[in-house]
Amino acid sequence: MSARPAGSRLVVAAAVLDSLTRPTKMLCAARSYPAEHAGRYELPGGKVEPGERPVRALERELREEISLSVRLGAEIAPPAGLAVAAPVSAADSPFPGDDAPAWPALYGYRMRVWLAEPADPAHGPRRGTSHEQLRWAGLGEVGALPWLDADLPVLASILAATRT
């Protein structure tokens, strides 16, 4: 099997809300590294490993990075003009379920995003080495934080989805 170019790699992320039904706050994660992104906010998540389904990868990444188990809500799909298609057919992909349109992300990666809420608010989140800060911010405040540029259109869609 040939290596996939970096631009085709799938990452997953969650907009962790205090509640899926009546959201008022969102968990915001400031990166620790690399230096050019340190202190900038992103949605928590990470890379999908070969043979791993996107939702399973998201659950694993949230447990590993911020010690948080979640209940997933709706996927926040990109608008047609921003969507990045999967680079190979689902049958040829080493990532099962890697066939949905995705958001463009850093380093040419593709990102799928879900709404989520803590499965047990008494446990987690806890900051790990990937982030210098985790904070709950009111939905009216999150747009004022210094987000990674790639996350800005995703954030706008998340905020629009939480207003409905």
N, C-alpha and C positions, 0 to 999 in steps of 0.2 A: 504494500500500500504506500503511495507517495505521501509525503508530508503536506499538510494543508497550509496555505499561506496564512500569515498572522491575521490578515484582514478577514478571514473566514471563521475565526475562532468565536465560539459562542460564550458569552458571559450572561449571568442572571443576577437580578437585583430585586429588592423589595422596598416598597414604600411602606414602612411599618408605621401604622397609625395606632392611636390609643384605642380606637374602636372602629370596626368596619361599618357599623350601622349609624353611628353618630360621631364621626371623627372631629376632634378639636385640636389634636397635636400630632406631630410626626417626628419620628426618631431620625435625627440628622447625624451623620458620621463624618468627622474631619479626618482626612488621610494623614498618616504618619510619614509616608514616603511615596514615590521618590521626591527628592528635594523640590523639584519644580511644582509638585502638587501638594506638598505638605501644608496642612492648615486649610485646604480647600475641602468643601463638603461634597459628599457623594452618597448615593443610595447603597446600603450594605448589600453584599453579595459576593460573587466570585466566578471563577471559571468552571465550565462544565467539563468534566473529565471524559475521555473516550469510553463509550458504552453506558454512560450515565444519562438518564432522562433529565431534562431541564428542571422540572419541579423538584425532583429528588436532589439535584445539585444545589438548588437554592436552599432547601431545608438543611442540607449538610453544611453549606457555607455559613449560614446564619448561626448554626450551633457552634461551629469551629471558630468563627471570627468574633462573635459577640455573645456567645453562650445563651442564645435565644431560640426557643421553639415557638413556632407560629402557626396560626390558622390562616391559610391563604384565601384571598378574595379573588376578584376579577383580575385578569391580565390587562395591563394598559398597553394597548397596541399602538404603534406609530401611525400617523396619518399616511396615506398613500405616497405623498410627495417626499416623505422622509424615510420610508421603510427600506430596509436593506434585505434583499432576498437571501435565502439559504444558498450557499455556493454550489451545493450538489443536491441531487435528488435524495429524498428521505431513504430510499432503498440503498443508496451508496454511502450514506453518512455514517461515520463512526459514532455519532451522537444521536441515539434514538429520540424521536420527537423534535429534531432540529429542522423543522420544515416551515415554521411560522415566520412571517415578516418580523424583523427586529429593528431596534433603534441603532443608529451609528454610535459607536462608543470610542473611547480612547484607543490609540494605537491601531485603528482600523478594525477593532473587534466589533462584533454584533452583540446587542444586548436586548434581552427580553426582561420585562418588568411586571411584577404582580403587586397588588395591594395586599397587605397582611396586617394582622394584629397579634399581640403576644398570646400564646396559648394559655399561659399562666402568668399574669402580670406580677406575681410575687417572685418569679424566677427570671432574672435577666432583665434587660441586657447588661452585659459587663464588657468594658473596653478591653480589647486584646492588643496585640502588637501592630495590627494593620491600621489602627486609628489612634490619633492623639487625643480625640475627644468624641464622646457620644453625648448628645443632648436632645431632650424633648423640646421642640419649639412649637408654638401655636401656629396654626395654619396661616394666619395672617402675617407671621414673622418669617416664615421659612424663605420667602423670596428675597429677603434682605441679606441672607447669609452668602458668603463667598463660595458659590458652587463651581464645580468643574464645568467648563463650557459645554461639554458633551451632555451633561445632565440637565441643562437649562430647558430644552424643549420637552424633555420627559417630565420635569417638575411642573411645567405649565399644564401638561395633560393631566397629571395627578391632581393638581389643585382644581382644575375644571371638573374632574370626576368626583371630587369630594364635595362639590357645591350642589350636586344634583340630588 
